[in-house]
Amino acid sequence: MQHTDTVRESEVTDNLLGNTLPAPIIAQLKNNQPGLITAYGTVLFADVVSFTVFSGTVSALELVELLNHMFTLFDSLA
């Protein structure tokens, strides 16, 4: 059963990545290549604590404004 769950989780991850990233980037991720900097730009993975709960408490506009602010700060630090 554990193997089936792992395969299912892998398929879900692949589908999510396929919806958001170009195939060459996905291949780099799967090969554990650090520092993904390509012609597409830099890929940043971030986890916002309690994001799902928070996103249900604000309007879509407020959420986008917050994310824009956060990523603008990340850009300025980079």
Secondary structure, DSSP 8 states (H G I E B T S, - for coil): -HHHHHHHHHHHHHHHHHHHS-HHHHHHHHTT-SS-EETTEE------TTHHHHHTTS-HHHHHHHHHHHHHHHHHH-
